[in-house]
Amino acid sequence: MSRCSSDGLLAAEVVVFAAFVPLLMRLPIDRVARLIVRSSDAPASSAVDVDALVAAVDRWLAAARPFVRSGCVVRGVTLYRFLRRAGADVSLRFGVGMVDGEMAGHCWIVYRGEPLAERRDPRGLFVETWAMA
């Protein structure tokens, strides 16, 4: 299989998974964790270009709108699933905080101890409430 066709298959898989994230997130969070992380998805020692995969997933999610909802939960859960599957040692974090005087929530990926591909470090705005390693 050529790289182009395998990228196309991965893009389709990412978009379909992302489309189902809002339904998935209606389940209890511990069940979500069991469903999106399998033991075979444990981080491997192989090198993965994390930045390139994040950029590709973001591009595919943007191209799939309105079929795929935008937002941090869809993006975070999708990135977590596919980064873990690629062998990246990432965690998914959820937090709550005050933004512009209103209670808000956010979800983000942590890689090597730092938020990954965030416009602004969420740790200053949100108190972490749950993490999926």
SENUBA-458667 format. One record per atom (N, C-alpha, C): residue number from 1; residue in three letters; chain; atom name; x, y, z. Coordinates in Angstrom, 1 decimal, decimal comma. Example, Ala and Ser with C-alpha at 12.3 -4.5 7.8 and 13.67 -1.06 7.14 Angstrom:
<pts>
+-----+-----+----+----+--------+--------+--------+
:   i :  aa : ch : at :     c1 :     c2 :     c3 :
+-----+-----+----+----+--------+--------+--------+
:   1 : Ala :  A :  N :   13,2 :   -5,7 :    7,8 :
:   1 : Ala :  A : CA :   12,3 :   -4,5 :    7,8 :
:   1 : Ala :  A :  C :   13,2 :   -3,3 :    7,8 :
:   2 : Ser :  A :  N :   12,8 :   -2,2 :    7,1 :
:   2 : Ser :  A : CA :   13,7 :   -1,1 :    7,1 :
:   2 : Ser :  A :  C :   12,9 :    0,0 :    7,9 :
+-----+-----+----+----+--------+--------+--------+
</pts>
This chain:
<pts>
+-----+-----+----+----+--------+--------+--------+
:   i :  aa : ch : at :     c1 :     c2 :     c3 :
+-----+-----+----+----+--------+--------+--------+
:   1 : Met :  A :  N :    0,9 :   -1,2 :    0,0 :
:   1 : Met :  A : CA :    0,0 :    0,0 :    0,0 :
:   1 : Met :  A :  C :    0,9 :    1,2 :    0,0 :
:   2 : Ser :  A :  N :    0,6 :    2,2 :   -0,8 :
:   2 : Ser :  A : CA :    1,4 :    3,4 :   -0,9 :
:   2 : Ser :  A :  C :    1,1 :    4,3 :    0,3 :
:   3 : Arg :  A :  N :    2,1 :    5,2 :    0,6 :
:   3 : Arg :  A : CA :    2,0 :    6,1 :    1,7 :
:   3 : Arg :  A :  C :    0,7 :    7,0 :    1,5 :
:   4 : Cys :  A :  N :    0,5 :    7,4 :    0,3 :
:   4 : Cys :  A : CA :   -0,7 :    8,3 :    0,0 :
:   4 : Cys :  A :  C :   -2,0 :    7,6 :    0,4 :
:   5 : Ser :  A :  N :   -2,1 :    6,3 :    0,0 :
:   5 : Ser :  A : CA :   -3,4 :    5,6 :    0,3 :
:   5 : Ser :  A :  C :   -3,5 :    5,3 :    1,8 :
:   6 : Ser :  A :  N :   -2,3 :    5,0 :    2,4 :
:   6 : Ser :  A : CA :   -2,4 :    4,8 :    3,8 :
:   6 : Ser :  A :  C :   -2,7 :    6,0 :    4,6 :
:   7 : Asp :  A :  N :   -2,2 :    7,2 :    4,1 :
:   7 : Asp :  A : CA :   -2,6 :    8,5 :    4,8 :
:   7 : Asp :  A :  C :   -4,1 :    8,7 :    4,6 :
:   8 : Gly :  A :  N :   -4,6 :    8,4 :    3,4 :
:   8 : Gly :  A : CA :   -6,1 :    8,6 :    3,2 :
:   8 : Gly :  A :  C :   -6,9 :    7,7 :    4,1 :
:   9 : Leu :  A :  N :   -6,5 :    6,5 :    4,3 :
:   9 : Leu :  A : CA :   -7,2 :    5,6 :    5,2 :
:   9 : Leu :  A :  C :   -7,1 :    6,1 :    6,6 :
:  10 : Leu :  A :  N :   -6,0 :    6,6 :    7,0 :
:  10 : Leu :  A : CA :   -5,8 :    7,1 :    8,4 :
:  10 : Leu :  A :  C :   -6,7 :    8,4 :    8,5 :
:  11 : Ala :  A :  N :   -6,7 :    9,2 :    7,5 :
:  11 : Ala :  A : CA :   -7,6 :   10,4 :    7,6 :
:  11 : Ala :  A :  C :   -9,0 :   10,0 :    7,7 :
:  12 : Ala :  A :  N :   -9,5 :    9,1 :    7,0 :
:  12 : Ala :  A : CA :  -10,9 :    8,6 :    7,1 :
:  12 : Ala :  A :  C :  -11,2 :    8,0 :    8,5 :
:  13 : Glu :  A :  N :  -10,2 :    7,3 :    9,0 :
:  13 : Glu :  A : CA :  -10,4 :    6,7 :   10,3 :
:  13 : Glu :  A :  C :  -10,5 :    7,8 :   11,4 :
:  14 : Val :  A :  N :   -9,6 :    8,8 :   11,3 :
:  14 : Val :  A : CA :   -9,6 :    9,9 :   12,2 :
:  14 : Val :  A :  C :  -11,0 :   10,6 :   12,2 :
:  15 : Val :  A :  N :  -11,5 :   10,9 :   11,0 :
:  15 : Val :  A : CA :  -12,7 :   11,7 :   10,8 :
:  15 : Val :  A :  C :  -13,9 :   10,9 :   11,3 :
:  16 : Val :  A :  N :  -14,0 :    9,6 :   11,0 :
:  16 : Val :  A : CA :  -15,1 :    8,8 :   11,5 :
:  16 : Val :  A :  C :  -15,0 :    8,7 :   13,1 :
:  17 : Phe :  A :  N :  -13,9 :    8,5 :   13,6 :
:  17 : Phe :  A : CA :  -13,7 :    8,4 :   15,1 :
:  17 : Phe :  A :  C :  -14,2 :    9,7 :   15,7 :
:  18 : Ala :  A :  N :  -13,7 :   10,8 :   15,2 :
:  18 : Ala :  A : CA :  -14,0 :   12,2 :   15,7 :
:  18 : Ala :  A :  C :  -15,5 :   12,5 :   15,6 :
:  19 : Ala :  A :  N :  -16,1 :   12,0 :   14,6 :
:  19 : Ala :  A : CA :  -17,6 :   12,2 :   14,5 :
:  19 : Ala :  A :  C :  -18,4 :   11,5 :   15,6 :
:  20 : Phe :  A :  N :  -17,8 :   10,5 :   16,1 :
:  20 : Phe :  A : CA :  -18,5 :    9,7 :   17,2 :
:  20 : Phe :  A :  C :  -18,1 :   10,1 :   18,6 :
:  21 : Val :  A :  N :  -17,1 :   11,0 :   18,7 :
:  21 : Val :  A : CA :  -16,7 :   11,4 :   20,0 :
:  21 : Val :  A :  C :  -17,8 :   12,1 :   20,9 :
:  22 : Pro :  A :  N :  -18,6 :   12,9 :   20,3 :
:  22 : Pro :  A : CA :  -19,7 :   13,5 :   21,2 :
:  22 : Pro :  A :  C :  -20,6 :   12,4 :   21,7 :
:  23 : Leu :  A :  N :  -20,9 :   11,3 :   21,0 :
:  23 : Leu :  A : CA :  -21,7 :   10,2 :   21,5 :
:  23 : Leu :  A :  C :  -20,9 :    9,4 :   22,5 :
:  24 : Leu :  A :  N :  -19,7 :    9,2 :   22,3 :
:  24 : Leu :  A : CA :  -18,8 :    8,5 :   23,2 :
:  24 : Leu :  A :  C :  -18,7 :    9,2 :   24,5 :
:  25 : Met :  A :  N :  -18,7 :   10,5 :   24,5 :
:  25 : Met :  A : CA :  -18,5 :   11,3 :   25,8 :
:  25 : Met :  A :  C :  -19,8 :   11,3 :   26,6 :
:  26 : Arg :  A :  N :  -20,8 :   10,7 :   26,2 :
:  26 : Arg :  A : CA :  -22,1 :   10,6 :   27,0 :
:  26 : Arg :  A :  C :  -21,9 :    9,4 :   28,0 :
:  27 : Leu :  A :  N :  -20,9 :    8,6 :   27,7 :
:  27 : Leu :  A : CA :  -20,7 :    7,5 :   28,6 :
:  27 : Leu :  A :  C :  -19,9 :    7,9 :   29,9 :
:  28 : Pro :  A :  N :  -19,9 :    7,1 :   30,9 :
:  28 : Pro :  A : CA :  -19,1 :    7,4 :   32,1 :
:  28 : Pro :  A :  C :  -17,6 :    7,5 :   31,6 :
:  29 : Ile :  A :  N :  -16,9 :    8,5 :   32,2 :
:  29 : Ile :  A : CA :  -15,5 :    8,7 :   31,7 :
:  29 : Ile :  A :  C :  -14,6 :    7,5 :   31,8 :
:  30 : Asp :  A :  N :  -14,7 :    6,7 :   32,9 :
:  30 : Asp :  A : CA :  -13,9 :    5,5 :   33,0 :
:  30 : Asp :  A :  C :  -14,2 :    4,5 :   31,9 :
:  31 : Arg :  A :  N :  -15,4 :    4,5 :   31,5 :
:  31 : Arg :  A : CA :  -15,7 :    3,6 :   30,3 :
:  31 : Arg :  A :  C :  -15,2 :    4,1 :   29,0 :
:  32 : Val :  A :  N :  -15,2 :    5,4 :   28,9 :
:  32 : Val :  A : CA :  -14,6 :    6,1 :   27,7 :
:  32 : Val :  A :  C :  -13,1 :    5,7 :   27,6 :
:  33 : Ala :  A :  N :  -12,5 :    5,8 :   28,8 :
:  33 : Ala :  A : CA :  -11,0 :    5,5 :   28,8 :
:  33 : Ala :  A :  C :  -10,8 :    4,0 :   28,4 :
:  34 : Arg :  A :  N :  -11,6 :    3,1 :   28,8 :
:  34 : Arg :  A : CA :  -11,4 :    1,7 :   28,4 :
:  34 : Arg :  A :  C :  -11,7 :    1,5 :   26,9 :
:  35 : Leu :  A :  N :  -12,6 :    2,2 :   26,4 :
:  35 : Leu :  A : CA :  -13,0 :    2,1 :   25,0 :
:  35 : Leu :  A :  C :  -11,9 :    2,7 :   24,0 :
:  36 : Ile :  A :  N :  -11,3 :    3,8 :   24,4 :
:  36 : Ile :  A : CA :  -10,4 :    4,4 :   23,4 :
:  36 : Ile :  A :  C :   -9,0 :    4,1 :   23,6 :
:  37 : Val :  A :  N :   -8,6 :    3,4 :   24,7 :
:  37 : Val :  A : CA :   -7,3 :    2,9 :   24,9 :
:  37 : Val :  A :  C :   -7,3 :    1,4 :   25,1 :
:  38 : Arg :  A :  N :   -6,6 :    0,8 :   24,2 :
:  38 : Arg :  A : CA :   -6,5 :   -0,7 :   24,3 :
:  38 : Arg :  A :  C :   -5,1 :   -1,0 :   24,8 :
:  39 : Ser :  A :  N :   -4,8 :   -2,1 :   25,4 :
:  39 : Ser :  A : CA :   -3,5 :   -2,5 :   25,8 :
:  39 : Ser :  A :  C :   -2,5 :   -2,5 :   24,7 :
:  40 : Ser :  A :  N :   -3,0 :   -2,8 :   23,5 :
:  40 : Ser :  A : CA :   -2,1 :   -2,7 :   22,3 :
:  40 : Ser :  A :  C :   -1,7 :   -1,3 :   21,9 :
:  41 : Asp :  A :  N :   -2,3 :   -0,3 :   22,5 :
:  41 : Asp :  A : CA :   -2,0 :    1,1 :   22,2 :
:  41 : Asp :  A :  C :   -1,0 :    1,7 :   23,2 :
:  42 : Ala :  A :  N :   -0,5 :    0,9 :   24,1 :
:  42 : Ala :  A : CA :    0,5 :    1,5 :   25,0 :
:  42 : Ala :  A :  C :    1,7 :    2,1 :   24,2 :
:  43 : Pro :  A :  N :    2,2 :    3,2 :   24,8 :
:  43 : Pro :  A : CA :    3,3 :    3,8 :   24,1 :
:  43 : Pro :  A :  C :    4,5 :    2,8 :   23,8 :
:  44 : Ala :  A :  N :    5,0 :    2,9 :   22,6 :
:  44 : Ala :  A : CA :    6,0 :    2,0 :   22,1 :
:  44 : Ala :  A :  C :    7,3 :    2,8 :   22,1 :
:  45 : Ser :  A :  N :    8,4 :    2,1 :   21,9 :
:  45 : Ser :  A : CA :    9,7 :    2,8 :   21,8 :
:  45 : Ser :  A :  C :   10,0 :    3,4 :   20,5 :
:  46 : Ser :  A :  N :    9,2 :    3,1 :   19,5 :
:  46 : Ser :  A : CA :    9,4 :    3,6 :   18,1 :
:  46 : Ser :  A :  C :    9,2 :    5,1 :   18,1 :
:  47 : Ala :  A :  N :    9,9 :    5,8 :   17,2 :
:  47 : Ala :  A : CA :    9,8 :    7,2 :   17,1 :
:  47 : Ala :  A :  C :    8,6 :    7,6 :   16,3 :
:  48 : Val :  A :  N :    7,8 :    8,5 :   16,7 :
:  48 : Val :  A : CA :    6,7 :    9,1 :   16,0 :
:  48 : Val :  A :  C :    6,9 :   10,6 :   15,9 :
:  49 : Asp :  A :  N :    6,6 :   11,1 :   14,8 :
:  49 : Asp :  A : CA :    6,6 :   12,6 :   14,6 :
:  49 : Asp :  A :  C :    5,3 :   13,2 :   15,1 :
:  50 : Val :  A :  N :    5,4 :   13,5 :   16,4 :
:  50 : Val :  A : CA :    4,2 :   13,9 :   17,1 :
:  50 : Val :  A :  C :    3,6 :   15,2 :   16,5 :
:  51 : Asp :  A :  N :    4,5 :   16,2 :   16,2 :
:  51 : Asp :  A : CA :    4,0 :   17,4 :   15,6 :
:  51 : Asp :  A :  C :    3,4 :   17,2 :   14,3 :
:  52 : Ala :  A :  N :    4,0 :   16,3 :   13,4 :
:  52 : Ala :  A : CA :    3,4 :   16,1 :   12,1 :
:  52 : Ala :  A :  C :    2,0 :   15,4 :   12,2 :
:  53 : Leu :  A :  N :    1,9 :   14,5 :   13,2 :
:  53 : Leu :  A : CA :    0,6 :   13,8 :   13,4 :
:  53 : Leu :  A :  C :   -0,4 :   14,8 :   13,9 :
:  54 : Val :  A :  N :   -0,1 :   15,6 :   14,8 :
:  54 : Val :  A : CA :   -1,0 :   16,6 :   15,4 :
:  54 : Val :  A :  C :   -1,5 :   17,5 :   14,2 :
:  55 : Ala :  A :  N :   -0,5 :   18,0 :   13,4 :
:  55 : Ala :  A : CA :   -0,9 :   18,9 :   12,3 :
:  55 : Ala :  A :  C :   -1,8 :   18,2 :   11,3 :
:  56 : Ala :  A :  N :   -1,6 :   16,9 :   11,0 :
:  56 : Ala :  A : CA :   -2,4 :   16,2 :   10,1 :
:  56 : Ala :  A :  C :   -3,8 :   16,0 :   10,7 :
:  57 : Val :  A :  N :   -3,9 :   15,6 :   11,9 :
:  57 : Val :  A : CA :   -5,2 :   15,4 :   12,5 :
:  57 : Val :  A :  C :   -6,0 :   16,7 :   12,6 :
:  58 : Asp :  A :  N :   -5,3 :   17,8 :   13,0 :
:  58 : Asp :  A : CA :   -6,0 :   19,1 :   13,0 :
:  58 : Asp :  A :  C :   -6,5 :   19,5 :   11,6 :
:  59 : Arg :  A :  N :   -5,7 :   19,2 :   10,6 :
:  59 : Arg :  A : CA :   -6,1 :   19,5 :    9,2 :
:  59 : Arg :  A :  C :   -7,3 :   18,7 :    8,8 :
:  60 : Trp :  A :  N :   -7,3 :   17,4 :    9,1 :
:  60 : Trp :  A : CA :   -8,4 :   16,5 :    8,7 :
:  60 : Trp :  A :  C :   -9,7 :   16,9 :    9,5 :
:  61 : Leu :  A :  N :   -9,5 :   17,2 :   10,7 :
:  61 : Leu :  A : CA :  -10,7 :   17,6 :   11,5 :
:  61 : Leu :  A :  C :  -11,3 :   18,9 :   10,9 :
:  62 : Ala :  A :  N :  -10,5 :   19,9 :   10,6 :
:  62 : Ala :  A : CA :  -11,0 :   21,1 :   10,0 :
:  62 : Ala :  A :  C :  -11,7 :   20,9 :    8,7 :
:  63 : Ala :  A :  N :  -11,1 :   20,0 :    7,9 :
:  63 : Ala :  A : CA :  -11,7 :   19,7 :    6,6 :
:  63 : Ala :  A :  C :  -13,0 :   19,0 :    6,7 :
:  64 : Ala :  A :  N :  -13,2 :   18,3 :    7,8 :
:  64 : Ala :  A : CA :  -14,4 :   17,5 :    8,0 :
:  64 : Ala :  A :  C :  -15,6 :   18,2 :    8,6 :
:  65 : Arg :  A :  N :  -15,4 :   19,5 :    8,9 :
:  65 : Arg :  A : CA :  -16,6 :   20,3 :    9,4 :
:  65 : Arg :  A :  C :  -17,6 :   20,5 :    8,3 :
:  66 : Pro :  A :  N :  -18,8 :   20,5 :    8,5 :
:  66 : Pro :  A : CA :  -19,5 :   20,4 :    9,8 :
:  66 : Pro :  A :  C :  -19,8 :   18,9 :   10,2 :
:  67 : Phe :  A :  N :  -19,4 :   18,0 :    9,4 :
:  67 : Phe :  A : CA :  -19,6 :   16,6 :    9,8 :
:  67 : Phe :  A :  C :  -19,0 :   16,2 :   11,1 :
:  68 : Val :  A :  N :  -17,9 :   16,8 :   11,4 :
:  68 : Val :  A : CA :  -17,2 :   16,7 :   12,7 :
:  68 : Val :  A :  C :  -17,3 :   18,0 :   13,5 :
:  69 : Arg :  A :  N :  -17,7 :   17,9 :   14,7 :
:  69 : Arg :  A : CA :  -17,8 :   19,1 :   15,6 :
:  69 : Arg :  A :  C :  -16,4 :   19,6 :   15,9 :
:  70 : Ser :  A :  N :  -16,4 :   20,9 :   16,0 :
:  70 : Ser :  A : CA :  -15,1 :   21,5 :   16,5 :
:  70 : Ser :  A :  C :  -15,2 :   21,6 :   18,0 :
:  71 : Gly :  A :  N :  -14,0 :   21,8 :   18,6 :
:  71 : Gly :  A : CA :  -14,0 :   21,9 :   20,1 :
:  71 : Gly :  A :  C :  -12,9 :   21,1 :   20,7 :
:  72 : Cys :  A :  N :  -12,6 :   21,4 :   21,9 :
:  72 : Cys :  A : CA :  -11,4 :   20,8 :   22,6 :
:  72 : Cys :  A :  C :  -11,7 :   19,3 :   22,9 :
:  73 : Val :  A :  N :  -12,9 :   18,9 :   23,2 :
:  73 : Val :  A : CA :  -13,1 :   17,5 :   23,6 :
:  73 : Val :  A :  C :  -13,0 :   16,6 :   22,3 :
:  74 : Val :  A :  N :  -13,6 :   17,0 :   21,2 :
:  74 : Val :  A : CA :  -13,4 :   16,2 :   20,0 :
:  74 : Val :  A :  C :  -12,0 :   16,1 :   19,6 :
:  75 : Arg :  A :  N :  -11,3 :   17,3 :   19,6 :
:  75 : Arg :  A : CA :   -9,9 :   17,3 :   19,2 :
:  75 : Arg :  A :  C :   -9,0 :   16,5 :   20,2 :
:  76 : Gly :  A :  N :   -9,2 :   16,8 :   21,5 :
:  76 : Gly :  A : CA :   -8,4 :   16,1 :   22,5 :
:  76 : Gly :  A :  C :   -8,5 :   14,6 :   22,5 :
:  77 : Val :  A :  N :   -9,7 :   14,1 :   22,5 :
:  77 : Val :  A : CA :  -10,0 :   12,7 :   22,5 :
:  77 : Val :  A :  C :   -9,4 :   12,0 :   21,2 :
:  78 : Thr :  A :  N :   -9,7 :   12,7 :   20,1 :
:  78 : Thr :  A : CA :   -9,2 :   12,1 :   18,8 :
:  78 : Thr :  A :  C :   -7,7 :   12,1 :   18,8 :
:  79 : Leu :  A :  N :   -7,0 :   13,2 :   19,2 :
:  79 : Leu :  A : CA :   -5,6 :   13,3 :   19,2 :
:  79 : Leu :  A :  C :   -5,0 :   12,2 :   20,2 :
:  80 : Tyr :  A :  N :   -5,6 :   12,1 :   21,3 :
:  80 : Tyr :  A : CA :   -5,2 :   11,1 :   22,3 :
:  80 : Tyr :  A :  C :   -5,2 :    9,7 :   21,7 :
:  81 : Arg :  A :  N :   -6,3 :    9,4 :   21,1 :
:  81 : Arg :  A : CA :   -6,5 :    8,0 :   20,5 :
:  81 : Arg :  A :  C :   -5,4 :    7,7 :   19,5 :
:  82 : Phe :  A :  N :   -5,2 :    8,7 :   18,6 :
:  82 : Phe :  A : CA :   -4,3 :    8,4 :   17,4 :
:  82 : Phe :  A :  C :   -2,8 :    8,6 :   17,8 :
:  83 : Leu :  A :  N :   -2,5 :    9,5 :   18,7 :
:  83 : Leu :  A : CA :   -1,2 :    9,6 :   19,2 :
:  83 : Leu :  A :  C :   -0,7 :    8,4 :   20,0 :
:  84 : Arg :  A :  N :   -1,6 :    7,9 :   20,8 :
:  84 : Arg :  A : CA :   -1,3 :    6,7 :   21,6 :
:  84 : Arg :  A :  C :   -1,1 :    5,5 :   20,6 :
:  85 : Arg :  A :  N :   -2,0 :    5,4 :   19,7 :
:  85 : Arg :  A : CA :   -1,9 :    4,3 :   18,7 :
:  85 : Arg :  A :  C :   -0,6 :    4,4 :   17,9 :
:  86 : Ala :  A :  N :   -0,1 :    5,6 :   17,7 :
:  86 : Ala :  A : CA :    1,2 :    5,7 :   17,0 :
:  86 : Ala :  A :  C :    2,4 :    5,5 :   17,8 :
:  87 : Gly :  A :  N :    2,2 :    5,4 :   19,1 :
:  87 : Gly :  A : CA :    3,3 :    5,1 :   20,1 :
:  87 : Gly :  A :  C :    3,7 :    6,3 :   20,9 :
:  88 : Ala :  A :  N :    3,1 :    7,4 :   20,8 :
:  88 : Ala :  A : CA :    3,5 :    8,6 :   21,6 :
:  88 : Ala :  A :  C :    3,0 :    8,4 :   23,0 :
:  89 : Asp :  A :  N :    3,8 :    8,8 :   24,0 :
:  89 : Asp :  A : CA :    3,5 :    8,7 :   25,4 :
:  89 : Asp :  A :  C :    2,8 :   10,0 :   25,8 :
:  90 : Val :  A :  N :    1,5 :   10,1 :   25,6 :
:  90 : Val :  A : CA :    0,8 :   11,3 :   25,9 :
:  90 : Val :  A :  C :   -0,3 :   11,0 :   26,9 :
:  91 : Ser :  A :  N :   -0,8 :   12,0 :   27,5 :
:  91 : Ser :  A : CA :   -2,0 :   11,9 :   28,4 :
:  91 : Ser :  A :  C :   -3,0 :   12,9 :   28,0 :
:  92 : Leu :  A :  N :   -4,2 :   12,6 :   28,4 :
:  92 : Leu :  A : CA :   -5,4 :   13,5 :   28,1 :
:  92 : Leu :  A :  C :   -5,8 :   14,1 :   29,4 :
:  93 : Arg :  A :  N :   -5,9 :   15,4 :   29,5 :
:  93 : Arg :  A : CA :   -6,3 :   16,1 :   30,7 :
:  93 : Arg :  A :  C :   -7,6 :   16,8 :   30,5 :
:  94 : Phe :  A :  N :   -8,4 :   16,9 :   31,6 :
:  94 : Phe :  A : CA :   -9,6 :   17,7 :   31,6 :
:  94 : Phe :  A :  C :   -9,5 :   18,6 :   32,8 :
:  95 : Gly :  A :  N :  -10,1 :   19,8 :   32,6 :
:  95 : Gly :  A : CA :  -10,0 :   20,8 :   33,7 :
:  95 : Gly :  A :  C :  -11,2 :   21,8 :   33,6 :
:  96 : Val :  A :  N :  -11,4 :   22,5 :   34,7 :
:  96 : Val :  A : CA :  -12,4 :   23,5 :   34,8 :
:  96 : Val :  A :  C :  -11,8 :   24,8 :   35,4 :
:  97 : Gly :  A :  N :  -12,3 :   25,9 :   35,0 :
:  97 : Gly :  A : CA :  -11,8 :   27,2 :   35,5 :
:  97 : Gly :  A :  C :  -12,7 :   28,3 :   35,0 :
:  98 : Met :  A :  N :  -12,3 :   29,5 :   35,4 :
:  98 : Met :  A : CA :  -13,1 :   30,7 :   35,1 :
:  98 : Met :  A :  C :  -12,4 :   31,4 :   33,9 :
:  99 : Val :  A :  N :  -13,2 :   31,6 :   32,8 :
:  99 : Val :  A : CA :  -12,8 :   32,3 :   31,6 :
:  99 : Val :  A :  C :  -13,7 :   33,4 :   31,3 :
: 100 : Asp :  A :  N :  -13,2 :   34,6 :   31,3 :
: 100 : Asp :  A : CA :  -14,1 :   35,8 :   31,1 :
: 100 : Asp :  A :  C :  -15,3 :   35,9 :   32,1 :
: 101 : Gly :  A :  N :  -15,0 :   35,5 :   33,3 :
: 101 : Gly :  A : CA :  -16,0 :   35,6 :   34,4 :
: 101 : Gly :  A :  C :  -17,0 :   34,4 :   34,4 :
: 102 : Glu :  A :  N :  -16,8 :   33,5 :   33,5 :
: 102 : Glu :  A : CA :  -17,7 :   32,3 :   33,4 :
: 102 : Glu :  A :  C :  -17,0 :   31,0 :   33,6 :
: 103 : Met :  A :  N :  -17,7 :   30,1 :   34,2 :
: 103 : Met :  A : CA :  -17,2 :   28,7 :   34,4 :
: 103 : Met :  A :  C :  -17,0 :   28,1 :   33,1 :
: 104 : Ala :  A :  N :  -15,9 :   27,5 :   32,8 :
: 104 : Ala :  A : CA :  -15,6 :   26,8 :   31,5 :
: 104 : Ala :  A :  C :  -14,8 :   25,5 :   31,8 :
: 105 : Gly :  A :  N :  -14,9 :   24,7 :   30,8 :
: 105 : Gly :  A : CA :  -14,1 :   23,4 :   30,9 :
: 105 : Gly :  A :  C :  -13,1 :   23,4 :   29,7 :
: 106 : His :  A :  N :  -12,1 :   22,6 :   29,8 :
: 106 : His :  A : CA :  -11,2 :   22,4 :   28,7 :
: 106 : His :  A :  C :  -10,6 :   21,0 :   28,7 :
: 107 : Cys :  A :  N :  -10,1 :   20,6 :   27,6 :
: 107 : Cys :  A : CA :   -9,5 :   19,3 :   27,5 :
: 107 : Cys :  A :  C :   -8,2 :   19,5 :   26,6 :
: 108 : Trp :  A :  N :   -7,1 :   18,9 :   27,0 :
: 108 : Trp :  A : CA :   -5,9 :   19,1 :   26,3 :
: 108 : Trp :  A :  C :   -5,0 :   17,8 :   26,4 :
: 109 : Ile :  A :  N :   -4,0 :   17,8 :   25,5 :
: 109 : Ile :  A : CA :   -3,0 :   16,7 :   25,5 :
: 109 : Ile :  A :  C :   -1,7 :   17,2 :   26,2 :
: 110 : Val :  A :  N :   -1,1 :   16,3 :   27,0 :
: 110 : Val :  A : CA :    0,2 :   16,6 :   27,6 :
: 110 : Val :  A :  C :    1,2 :   15,6 :   27,0 :
: 111 : Tyr :  A :  N :    2,3 :   16,1 :   26,5 :
: 111 : Tyr :  A : CA :    3,4 :   15,3 :   25,9 :
: 111 : Tyr :  A :  C :    4,7 :   15,8 :   26,5 :
: 112 : Arg :  A :  N :    5,4 :   14,9 :   27,1 :
: 112 : Arg :  A : CA :    6,7 :   15,3 :   27,8 :
: 112 : Arg :  A :  C :    6,5 :   16,3 :   28,8 :
: 113 : Gly :  A :  N :    5,4 :   16,2 :   29,6 :
: 113 : Gly :  A : CA :    5,2 :   17,1 :   30,7 :
: 113 : Gly :  A :  C :    4,6 :   18,5 :   30,4 :
: 114 : Glu :  A :  N :    4,4 :   18,7 :   29,1 :
: 114 : Glu :  A : CA :    3,9 :   20,0 :   28,7 :
: 114 : Glu :  A :  C :    2,6 :   19,9 :   27,8 :
: 115 : Pro :  A :  N :    1,7 :   20,9 :   27,8 :
: 115 : Pro :  A : CA :    0,6 :   20,9 :   26,9 :
: 115 : Pro :  A :  C :    1,1 :   20,9 :   25,5 :
: 116 : Leu :  A :  N :    0,4 :   20,1 :   24,7 :
: 116 : Leu :  A : CA :    0,8 :   19,9 :   23,3 :
: 116 : Leu :  A :  C :   -0,1 :   20,7 :   22,4 :
: 117 : Ala :  A :  N :    0,5 :   21,5 :   21,5 :
: 117 : Ala :  A : CA :   -0,3 :   22,2 :   20,4 :
: 117 : Ala :  A :  C :   -1,4 :   23,0 :   21,0 :
: 118 : Glu :  A :  N :   -1,2 :   23,7 :   22,0 :
: 118 : Glu :  A : CA :   -2,2 :   24,6 :   22,6 :
: 118 : Glu :  A :  C :   -1,8 :   26,1 :   22,3 :
: 119 : Arg :  A :  N :   -2,7 :   26,9 :   21,9 :
: 119 : Arg :  A : CA :   -2,4 :   28,3 :   21,7 :
: 119 : Arg :  A :  C :   -1,9 :   29,0 :   23,0 :
: 120 : Arg :  A :  N :   -2,5 :   28,6 :   24,1 :
: 120 : Arg :  A : CA :   -2,2 :   29,1 :   25,4 :
: 120 : Arg :  A :  C :   -2,1 :   28,0 :   26,4 :
: 121 : Asp :  A :  N :   -1,2 :   28,1 :   27,3 :
: 121 : Asp :  A : CA :   -1,0 :   27,0 :   28,3 :
: 121 : Asp :  A :  C :   -2,3 :   27,0 :   29,2 :
: 122 : Pro :  A :  N :   -3,0 :   25,9 :   29,1 :
: 122 : Pro :  A : CA :   -4,3 :   25,8 :   29,9 :
: 122 : Pro :  A :  C :   -4,1 :   25,6 :   31,4 :
: 123 : Arg :  A :  N :   -2,9 :   25,3 :   31,8 :
: 123 : Arg :  A : CA :   -2,7 :   25,0 :   33,2 :
: 123 : Arg :  A :  C :   -2,9 :   26,3 :   34,1 :
: 124 : Gly :  A :  N :   -2,7 :   27,5 :   33,5 :
: 124 : Gly :  A : CA :   -2,9 :   28,7 :   34,2 :
: 124 : Gly :  A :  C :   -4,4 :   29,1 :   34,4 :
: 125 : Leu :  A :  N :   -5,2 :   28,5 :   33,5 :
: 125 : Leu :  A : CA :   -6,6 :   28,9 :   33,5 :
: 125 : Leu :  A :  C :   -7,5 :   27,8 :   34,1 :
: 126 : Phe :  A :  N :   -7,1 :   26,5 :   34,0 :
: 126 : Phe :  A : CA :   -8,0 :   25,4 :   34,3 :
: 126 : Phe :  A :  C :   -7,3 :   24,6 :   35,4 :
: 127 : Val :  A :  N :   -8,1 :   24,2 :   36,4 :
: 127 : Val :  A : CA :   -7,7 :   23,2 :   37,4 :
: 127 : Val :  A :  C :   -8,0 :   21,8 :   36,9 :
: 128 : Glu :  A :  N :   -7,0 :   21,0 :   36,8 :
: 128 : Glu :  A : CA :   -7,1 :   19,7 :   36,3 :
: 128 : Glu :  A :  C :   -8,1 :   18,9 :   37,2 :
: 129 : Thr :  A :  N :   -9,1 :   18,2 :   36,6 :
: 129 : Thr :  A : CA :  -10,0 :   17,5 :   37,3 :
: 129 : Thr :  A :  C :   -9,9 :   16,0 :   37,1 :
: 130 : Trp :  A :  N :   -9,4 :   15,6 :   35,9 :
: 130 : Trp :  A : CA :   -9,3 :   14,2 :   35,5 :
: 130 : Trp :  A :  C :   -8,2 :   14,1 :   34,5 :
: 131 : Ala :  A :  N :   -7,5 :   13,0 :   34,5 :
: 131 : Ala :  A : CA :   -6,5 :   12,7 :   33,5 :
: 131 : Ala :  A :  C :   -6,6 :   11,2 :   33,1 :
: 132 : Met :  A :  N :   -6,2 :   11,0 :   31,8 :
: 132 : Met :  A : CA :   -6,2 :    9,7 :   31,2 :
: 132 : Met :  A :  C :   -4,8 :    9,5 :   30,7 :
: 133 : Ala :  A :  N :   -4,0 :    8,6 :   31,4 :
: 133 : Ala :  A : CA :   -2,6 :    8,4 :   31,0 :
: 133 : Ala :  A :  C :   -2,5 :    7,4 :   29,9 :
+-----+-----+----+----+--------+--------+--------+
</pts>
